[in-house]
Amino acid sequence: MAKIVVVSDFAFQGSGYLNIIVPLCKGLAAKGHEIKAVGLAYKGEEHNFDFSIIPCNSFPDAQAMANNLKFQWNADLFIVALDIPYQAQFIDIAKRTNAKIISIVPLENPPLTFSWSLLLQQSDKVFFISQLGTDEGLKAGVETAEHLVVGMDTVSWRLRTPEEYQNGRKLFGISDDTLVVLTVADNQERKNLSKAMEIVSKTKESGIKVKYIMVTRENSDVGWKLRDLAMDYNIASELMIFERGLSFGELYSLYAIADAFLLTSKAEGLGMPVMEAMSVGVPVVATACGAMPELLGQDRGLLMDTEYSMIDPWGNSRRDFPDGVSGMGRLVQINRGKDGTGNTSLMTRYAREYMESRTWDKPVQQLVNAMERLNENPS
């Protein structure tokens, strides 16, 4: 069995990578592999994982720790789950120490630039967390690109019951005729939260009674002054903000009472909160960008029309801006279909069935298969 150094973002207060890499590490450990995780942003929180996490405050710390583990622990393999530019130093360490490296990366939106493609071609295996990323990687010359079909724990993220929907709303004092819209997203540029507020405001102006719940980082240095923005959009009294880092039960209870999940991202490499909403039975409205069409296709959700697009400095990737009127129309459509129980339209049933098909044993086996092929071809 292999000794594996895993490098990723292990921020317990809110990290999309955490929700991906922990189940993968658990699955590999269950198959007998030894794992030591180099945890960026990990603060030493207690956990019951069957692998250790070493706290690292910075990328240089993580690079030094990965290098030390290669020699002191005699590691066989690096698995690095980080954005593409941050893979560079770990690929360099692997090459200098004659170790194999598997890269797990998102592509938020096309294209995959020539420079990023050249970087990924140096990795021994590249897993993109969407089919879009995989297709773009192969197109750009990343011959080892494969879609890592990220799983969902649909036992924990169970389909809500009518009682959970109704009783939860009563606890918050939310009336049956109120459309509860939920957004779970970081407060930063790419998530485009100002557009989400605009859409909720337009929905209110259309005559629908709304309540807008946000789970985010309210006091982000790179985000919006959300309560000020809510006043500008005349939805201050409709807004409820919860800080990231809620317990699972607290977060689940917010999904359970929602009538719609709204994500206005300009680009999205996967969208774990979208998958959570789909699992719980909440209709999703999202920008037609990144991985959203493949998640919400085949009538599993509602995509908003794109108002315009631009090229962003982040990897020259495209940023797609959803149309506010289109977003309002999608929420109005969901409001018309409300039945007072939170369940179940054909759309949410299709979404739930799709999430049930995305089990964690599949991506774990993909990693195992990749490791076996690397062992067969050690050069």
C-alpha positions in Angstrom: 0.0 0.0 0.0 1.1 3.5 -0.7 2.3 6.3 1.5 0.5 9.4 0.2 1.0 13.1 0.9 -2.2 15.0 0.3 -2.0 18.8 -0.1 -5.2 20.9 -0.1 -7.2 23.6 1.6 -8.5 22.2 4.9 -10.2 25.3 6.2 -13.0 24.0 8.5 -14.8 27.3 8.4 -15.7 27.0 4.7 -13.8 25.4 1.9 -15.0 23.7 -1.2 -11.8 21.7 -1.3 -12.4 20.3 2.2 -15.7 18.8 1.2 -14.0 17.0 -1.7 -10.6 16.0 -0.3 -11.8 14.6 3.1 -14.1 11.9 1.5 -11.3 11.0 -0.9 -8.8 10.6 1.9 -11.2 8.6 3.9 -11.8 6.3 1.0 -8.1 5.8 0.3 -7.4 5.2 4.0 -10.2 2.6 4.1 -8.4 0.7 1.3 -5.2 0.6 3.4 -3.2 3.5 2.1 -1.3 5.6 4.6 -2.1 9.3 4.4 -0.6 12.4 5.8 -2.5 15.6 4.8 -0.7 19.0 4.5 -3.6 21.2 5.5 -3.6 24.8 4.3 -5.7 27.0 6.6 -6.2 24.1 9.0 -6.3 25.4 12.6 -5.9 22.2 14.5 -9.6 21.5 14.9 -10.6 18.2 16.4 -11.7 15.5 13.9 -12.2 11.8 13.7 -10.7 11.1 10.3 -8.5 8.1 10.0 -5.6 10.2 8.7 -3.6 13.0 10.2 -3.7 16.7 9.1 -0.6 18.9 9.6 -1.5 22.6 9.9 0.2 25.0 7.4 -0.4 28.7 7.4 1.1 29.5 4.0 2.0 28.0 0.7 5.8 28.1 1.5 5.0 26.2 4.7 3.0 23.6 2.8 5.8 23.2 0.2 8.4 22.7 2.9 6.3 20.2 4.7 5.6 18.2 1.5 9.3 18.2 0.7 10.1 17.0 4.3 7.5 14.2 4.2 8.9 12.9 0.9 12.3 12.2 2.5 11.5 11.7 6.3 8.4 9.6 5.7 9.5 8.1 2.4 6.3 9.1 0.7 5.4 7.4 -2.6 2.9 9.9 -4.1 1.6 13.4 -3.9 -2.0 14.2 -4.4 -2.6 17.9 -4.7 -6.1 19.4 -4.8 -5.7 23.1 -5.4 -6.3 25.7 -8.1 -4.2 25.3 -11.2 -1.6 28.1 -10.5 -0.9 26.7 -7.0 0.0 23.3 -8.4 3.3 24.6 -9.8 5.5 24.4 -6.7 4.2 20.9 -5.7 4.8 19.6 -9.2 8.3 21.0 -9.0 8.9 19.2 -5.7 7.6 15.9 -7.1 9.9 16.2 -10.1 13.0 17.1 -8.0 12.4 14.2 -5.6 11.4 11.6 -8.2 7.9 11.3 -6.7 4.7 10.8 -8.6 2.0 13.5 -8.4 -1.7 13.5 -9.1 -3.3 16.9 -9.5 -7.0 17.5 -8.7 -8.1 20.9 -10.2 -11.2 22.9 -11.1 -11.6 24.9 -14.3 -14.1 27.6 -13.4 -14.9 28.5 -17.0 -13.2 28.1 -20.4 -10.6 28.4 -21.8 -7.7 26.5 -20.4 -4.8 28.7 -21.3 -1.7 27.5 -23.0 0.5 28.4 -19.9 -1.8 26.5 -17.5 -1.9 23.6 -19.9 1.9 23.4 -20.0 1.9 23.4 -16.2 -0.6 20.6 -15.9 1.2 18.5 -18.6 4.1 18.1 -16.1 1.8 16.3 -13.6 1.7 12.5 -13.8 -2.2 12.6 -13.7 -4.7 15.4 -13.9 -8.2 15.0 -12.6 -10.6 17.9 -13.4 -13.7 18.0 -11.1 -16.1 18.7 -14.0 -16.6 17.2 -17.5 -16.2 20.8 -18.9 -12.7 21.0 -17.4 -11.7 17.6 -18.7 -12.9 18.4 -22.2 -11.0 21.7 -22.2 -7.9 20.0 -20.7 -7.9 17.4 -23.5 -8.4 20.1 -26.1 -5.4 22.0 -24.7 -3.1 19.0 -24.7 -3.4 17.6 -21.2 -3.4 14.0 -22.3 -3.8 12.6 -18.8 -7.0 14.6 -18.1 -9.9 12.7 -16.6 -13.2 13.8 -15.0 -13.1 13.0 -11.3 -16.8 12.4 -10.7 -17.0 14.0 -7.2 -19.5 12.3 -5.0 -22.2 13.3 -2.6 -23.2 11.8 0.7 -26.9 11.5 0.1 -27.4 9.7 3.4 -26.4 12.8 5.4 -27.7 15.2 2.7 -31.0 13.4 2.7 -34.2 14.4 1.0 -36.1 16.7 3.4 -39.5 15.7 4.7 -42.6 17.9 4.6 -42.4 18.1 8.4 -38.8 19.4 8.3 -39.8 22.0 5.7 -42.9 23.2 7.6 -41.7 23.0 11.2 -38.4 24.8 10.3 -40.3 27.7 8.7 -42.5 28.0 11.8 -39.4 28.3 14.0 -38.2 31.2 11.9 -41.7 32.7 11.7 -41.9 32.4 8.0 -45.4 32.2 6.5 -46.5 29.7 4.0 -46.9 32.3 1.3 -43.3 33.4 1.5 -40.7 32.3 -1.1 -37.6 31.4 0.8 -34.5 31.9 -1.3 -31.1 30.4 -0.1 -27.6 31.2 -1.2 -24.5 29.5 0.2 -21.5 31.2 -1.2 -18.4 33.1 -0.2 -18.5 36.8 -0.3 -16.1 37.5 -3.1 -16.0 38.7 -6.7 -16.7 35.5 -8.5 -19.8 34.6 -6.6 -21.5 37.8 -7.7 -23.7 38.3 -4.7 -24.8 41.7 -5.7 -26.6 40.2 -8.7 -28.3 37.7 -6.3 -29.6 40.6 -4.3 -30.8 42.3 -7.4 -32.7 39.2 -8.5 -34.3 38.8 -5.0 -35.2 42.5 -5.1 -36.8 42.2 -8.6 -38.8 39.2 -7.3 -40.1 41.2 -4.4 -41.1 44.0 -6.8 -43.0 41.5 -8.9 -45.4 41.1 -5.9 -44.0 37.9 -4.3 -43.3 37.8 -0.6 -39.7 36.8 -0.2 -37.2 35.9 2.5 -33.5 35.8 1.5 -31.1 33.6 3.5 -27.4 33.9 2.9 -24.7 31.7 4.3 -21.5 33.6 3.6 -18.5 35.5 5.0 -20.3 38.8 5.9 -17.1 40.8 6.8 -15.0 39.7 3.9 -12.2 42.2 2.9 -12.8 41.4 -0.7 -16.6 41.3 -0.7 -19.7 43.5 -0.5 -21.1 45.3 2.4 -24.1 43.1 2.2 -26.5 44.8 4.6 -25.8 48.2 3.0 -26.5 46.6 -0.4 -29.7 45.0 1.0 -30.9 48.5 2.0 -30.1 49.8 -1.5 -32.2 47.0 -3.0 -35.0 47.5 -0.5 -34.7 43.9 0.9 -33.1 44.7 4.3 -36.0 43.4 6.2 -36.2 40.2 4.1 -32.5 39.4 4.6 -31.0 36.9 7.0 -27.2 36.3 7.1 -25.5 33.3 8.7 -21.7 33.2 9.0 -19.8 30.3 7.4 -18.9 27.5 9.7 -22.3 26.4 10.8 -22.7 22.9 12.1 -24.0 20.3 9.7 -27.4 20.3 11.4 -27.7 24.0 11.3 -26.8 24.2 7.6 -29.1 21.3 6.7 -32.0 23.1 8.5 -31.6 26.1 6.2 -31.7 24.0 3.1 -34.7 22.2 4.5 -36.8 25.3 4.6 -35.8 26.8 1.3 -38.0 27.0 -1.8 -35.1 27.9 -4.1 -31.4 27.8 -4.1 -29.9 30.8 -6.0 -26.3 30.9 -7.3 -25.2 33.9 -9.4 -21.6 32.9 -9.9 -19.8 34.3 -12.9 -17.8 31.0 -13.2 -18.1 27.8 -11.2 -15.8 24.8 -11.3 -18.2 22.5 -9.5 -20.5 24.0 -6.9 -20.8 21.7 -3.9 -23.6 23.8 -2.3 -25.6 23.3 -5.6 -25.1 19.5 -5.2 -26.2 19.7 -1.6 -29.4 21.6 -2.6 -30.1 19.0 -5.3 -29.7 16.2 -2.7 -32.1 17.9 -0.2 -34.7 18.6 -2.8 -34.4 22.3 -3.2 -34.9 23.6 -6.8 -31.7 25.3 -8.0 -31.4 28.5 -10.1 -27.9 29.1 -11.3 -25.9 30.9 -13.9 -25.3 29.0 -17.1 -21.5 28.8 -16.6 -18.8 26.4 -15.7 -20.1 23.1 -14.4 -23.7 24.3 -13.8 -25.1 23.1 -17.2 -23.8 19.5 -16.6 -25.2 19.5 -13.0 -28.5 21.0 -13.8 -29.0 19.6 -17.3 -31.8 17.2 -18.3 -34.4 19.2 -16.3 -32.5 18.9 -13.0 -32.5 22.7 -12.4 -33.0 26.1 -13.9 -30.3 28.0 -15.7 -30.4 31.8 -16.1 -29.7 33.5 -19.4 -26.4 35.3 -19.7 -26.5 39.1 -19.9 -22.9 39.5 -21.1 -19.5 37.9 -20.8 -15.9 39.2 -20.3 -12.4 37.8 -20.0 -11.1 37.8 -16.5 -7.4 38.2 -15.4 -7.7 34.8 -13.6 -6.3 32.5 -16.2 -8.0 34.5 -19.0 -11.1 32.6 -18.2 -14.5 33.8 -19.2 -16.8 35.4 -16.7 -20.6 35.0 -17.4 -23.0 37.5 -15.9 -26.6 36.3 -15.4 -29.5 38.4 -16.5 -31.5 39.7 -13.6 -34.8 39.5 -15.3 -34.1 35.9 -16.3 -33.2 35.1 -12.7 -36.4 36.7 -11.4 -38.4 34.7 -13.9 -36.9 31.5 -12.7 -37.8 32.3 -9.1 -41.3 33.3 -10.1 -41.6 29.9 -11.9 -40.6 28.1 -8.7 -43.0 30.2 -6.6 -45.9 29.1 -8.9 -45.0 25.5 -8.2 -45.0 25.7 -4.4 -47.3 23.2 -2.7 -46.7 24.0 0.9 -44.5 20.9 1.6 -41.3 21.7 -0.1 -41.6 18.6 -2.3 -41.5 17.4 -4.9 -41.5 18.5 -8.5 -40.2 16.3 -11.3 -37.2 18.6 -11.4 -36.2 18.0 -7.8 -36.8 14.3 -8.2 -34.5 14.1 -11.2 -31.9 16.1 -9.3 -32.1 13.8 -6.3 -31.8 10.7 -8.4 -28.8 12.2 -10.1 -27.1 13.0 -6.8 -27.8 9.4 -5.6 -25.9 8.1 -8.6 -22.8 10.2 -7.6 -21.4 8.0 -4.8 -18.0 8.5 -3.3 -16.7 5.0 -4.1 -16.5 6.0 -7.7 -13.9 8.8 -7.5 -12.0 6.9 -4.8 -11.7 4.0 -7.3 -10.7 6.4 -10.0 -7.7 7.5 -7.8 -6.8 3.9 -7.0 -6.9 3.0 -10.7 -4.6 6.0 -11.5 -2.2 5.0 -8.8 -2.0 1.5 -10.1 -1.3 2.7 -13.6 1.5 5.0 -12.3 3.0 2.0 -10.5 2.9 0.0 -13.7 4.7 2.8 -15.5 7.3 4.1 -13.0 9.3 6.1 -15.6 
